[in-house]
Amino acid sequence: MGSNLAIILWQAFNLKEGAIVMADEIVIYGKAGCPFTDKVLSGYGKSARYIDVEADSGQLQIMLKLTNGVRQVPVIVEGGRVTIGYGGV
């Protein structure tokens, strides 16, 4: 049930200029200068879309909904699964 809720929240809140993000897209929420964000970005390469939550407070709010209020980056949304923190790619 938890991952289904994450998918619904992600689809409902992750809107960009009126277009819904595809459920199979990999999205990484992070912040510039964070070594863990840098590692996960280098691991996923261009297959992921990066969102800097310090630069976009609206996206920060979306990330907080996905993580139930946990303020830790990176947050990886992949296939509807939400992963908080970097565990290696």
N, C-alpha and C positions, 0 to 999 in steps of 0.2 A: 504494500500500500504506500509506503514512504517514497519509493522511487516513482510510482505513478503520480503522486502529488508533486514531486519535483518536476516531472515532465509537464504537467499542467501549468504549474507556476512559471516555468521557463518559457513555455509557449505563450502564456498570457501576458507576461511582463517583458519579455525580451523582444520588443518591437523596435524597429529601426526605420524611420521615415515611412511608416505605414505598412511595411512588409513584415510578415511573421518569419522568424528564423526557422530553418528546417530542423526537424527533430534529430536528424542524423548528423547535424553539424557539431563540430567540437568547438566549444567556447571556453576560453581561459580568462578568468577574472584575476587581475593582478595589479601591481603597481610598479612604476618605473623605479629602478634601483634596487629592487628586492632580489637577492641572489637566488631565492627559490623560484620566483617567477621567471627569472632569466633561464634557469635550468629546465623548467618545464617547457618554456617556449622553444628552446633549442632542441629538446627531445621531440616535440611534435612538429616543428618546422612550419611550413606553410599550410599544413593540413588543418590548422586551428585558427580561429578568429580570436584576436586578443582585444580585451577591453580593460583600459586603465581606469580603475575605480576612483583614483584620486582626481582624475581629470573630468569625470562624469558622475556627479552625485546621484543622478537618476539610476545609473547602472549600479552604483554602490547599493542603493536601496533594493534593487532586484537581487543582487548577490546576497544581501542579508536575508531576504525572503527564502532564497534557495538553501541557505545554510542555517536557517532557524536562528538568525541573529549572531552567528559566530563571525567575528571580525578577524579572519585569518586568510592570507593569500599564499599561494594561488588557490583558486577554486576552479576545478575542471568539470565542465558539463559535457558528457560524452554519452551519446545513445540514451539520454534520459537519466543517466546516473550522475550524481553529484559527488565529487571527491574534494575534500577540504585538505589542503596542504600538499606538499610534494613528497611522493614516496618513490620516485625514480620512474623513468619512462623507458 
